[in-house]
């Protein structure tokens, strides 16, 4: 199928056709420029924040105490089971 000329929605006036076609790259350029500005702004905001060292959510001393408590509870439970079965 051979296409004769531009699509009908461009109209028949060559001057209005060029204005419509030229507007597309212009709008794309505006959106691209806005995206670049927003990207640069976020990079600037990220760089302006002070560095924070993220602490562990669980305190290591509290974690060790909890682990010892669980191991002690298991040992006590095992002693009760073996003591009850023997007695």
C-alpha positions in Angstrom: 0.0 0.0 0.0 1.4 3.3 -1.0 0.6 6.3 1.2 -0.2 9.5 -0.7 1.0 12.5 1.3 0.6 13.2 5.0 -2.2 11.9 7.1 -5.5 13.8 7.0 -5.3 15.0 10.6 -2.4 17.3 9.7 -4.8 19.2 7.5 -4.2 20.5 4.0 -2.5 23.8 4.8 1.2 23.3 4.6 1.9 26.1 7.0 -0.3 24.7 9.8 1.3 21.3 9.2 4.8 22.6 9.8 3.7 24.4 13.0 2.2 21.2 14.4 5.2 19.1 13.5 7.6 21.7 14.9 5.7 21.9 18.2 6.4 18.2 19.0 10.2 18.5 19.4 9.7 21.8 21.2 7.4 20.1 23.8 9.8 17.2 24.1 12.6 19.6 24.7 10.7 21.3 27.4 9.9 18.1 29.2 13.5 17.0 28.9 14.8 20.3 30.3 12.3 20.0 33.2 13.5 16.4 33.9 17.1 17.5 33.9 16.4 20.4 36.3 14.5 18.1 38.7 17.3 15.5 38.5 20.0 18.1 39.3 17.9 19.4 42.2 17.6 16.0 43.8 21.3 15.4 43.3 22.0 18.7 45.0 19.7 17.9 47.9 21.3 14.5 48.4 24.7 16.1 48.5 23.7 18.8 50.9 22.5 16.4 53.5 25.0 15.5 56.2 26.3 12.0 56.2 24.6 9.8 58.8 26.0 6.6 60.0 23.1 4.1 60.3 23.1 2.4 63.6 22.1 -1.2 64.0 18.5 -1.6 64.9 19.4 -4.1 67.6 21.8 -3.2 70.3 24.6 -5.8 70.3 24.7 -6.0 74.1 21.0 -6.4 74.3 21.1 -9.1 71.6 23.8 -11.0 73.4 21.8 -10.8 76.7 18.7 -12.1 74.9 20.7 -15.0 73.3 22.1 -16.0 76.7 18.7 -15.9 78.2 17.3 -18.2 75.5 20.2 -20.6 75.9 19.7 -20.6 79.7 16.0 -21.2 79.3 16.7 -24.1 76.9 19.2 -25.6 79.3 16.8 -25.3 82.2 14.0 -26.9 80.2 16.3 -29.8 79.1 17.4 -30.2 82.8 13.7 -30.4 83.9 12.9 -32.9 81.2 15.8 -35.2 82.1 15.3 -34.7 85.8 11.5 -35.5 85.6 12.1 -38.7 83.5 14.8 -40.0 85.8 12.9 -39.3 88.9 
